[in-house]
Amino acid sequence: MRAGLLGKKLGMTQVFTPDGDRIPVTVIQVGPNFVVGKRTPEQDGYSALVLGFGEKPVRLANKPELGQLKKNNLKPVRLVKEFRLPAEEVAKFEIGQALKPSDVFADGIPVDVVGISKGKGYQGVMKLHKMGGGASDTHGTHEFFRHGGSIGCRLTPGRVHKGKRMSSHMGSDQKTVQNLQLFQMRDDDGVVLVRGSVPGATNSFVAVKKAATRDVYKEVGKAEAEVRSKNPLKASKKAAAGKA
């Protein structure tokens, strides 16, 4: 049960820390999210918060959707998703409430981002499964340099094994990238800056959730931050002492 927000991936940019480090980030528009419904254990058997993101024309909404939104004085939304939360957390929100990033997240926490990966069309085994191809591209292979080779198994079992790696469609799958850093929130602009690889193409919809497996973000490959000397001579002497 994790809180989250719906959003749109706007693209990448860079920000600078007070120390002068340049940080690449992905900009995700997450505001405003509207509470369009609630799920309660008494009525639905579970508790969840139903969020909507992005307005859409009335002509694109069907009658059941219009009836539900009209009852709550809301406009049609493009994306609707449930977030499972404890009943006491769901009770804190009101239907029709607009949520800002700071209502759900905090700066620097780890988040999981769910999105649809970029579609790459129908691809062969070398690009899709990283197969190496033929041993020689000069002779003995004729014109089949990038094919998958034989797929048969002779008399036994006389069929192609299930799960055989062959050419097929690549991309356009739902992917979840875990433990990204929520580098910065900007409530006035309704965006969050996420450090790490965010799935999906520009302008695609994503869901940003609190991380499932981590409570504190830790930069990969770095231990505790140490105070760096501004004097390059001292820094070089320290490095030389460490090698010795």
Phi, psi and omega in degrees: 000106185227137177284155179192180179222154174267153182198181179233131179283115183269334182138192184247155174207192179221148176230159182243135178278166176302335178279353181095004178285139178265123184246119174282133182222158174255132181268123179239122177277116183240007183230147354271148167262137180248139174281109184258355178181170178225151173242127183241150179299327182293321185262323187245349181089356177205167181246133180200158176251128182259118182249149176234147182219139174079121178282151175223157182299150181297328183294342181267356181262141178276173186294317177300320179294317180296322180295318179293318182289324179294324179297329181257010179057047180239158176267157178300140181242153183279327186229130179232134181209147177263143174238116181292125179220157174299154184300324181291331177286320179297325182293342181286343184253151179247144178296131184096353181288137176267128183257136174259163179304321183290344177287342185239320189248175172222153181299138173085356182282157175281143180226157172251135181243127181249130179201174177265122183293162180295136177280134182241012176075196181276121185236156178276179187289334183287321178276322185284317186244006178061034176289152187276345182083192182290158181289333181222129178263008186258324182202159175088350183249350183058225185267002183263082183267335188237021182271170187275354180085188181291143179244359184276167180231030178057218185287323182242120002271004177074026180205171177272131181296144175295140180084009179301130182284113182223176180291143181193186179289142183237134178089190181059036177247152175286125181235145175239121176256121188263156168059045171274157182267123171282091192290322184201147174244141177228093184296324182297324180267349181070033182230159171234148178252119185248131178263118181135181185276113180261126183290152174105164179272170177299138180073012175272156181275142178222165174239126180253120182237159170295143186299144182275334188242003184211139179257334182235133180279134176231126181294133182291134176083006180233137176271204179297140183293131178251154180285120181269134181286141178281344181271114182295333179293317177296321180296320180291324178294323179293320178295320179294322179293324179293323178292326180291000000 
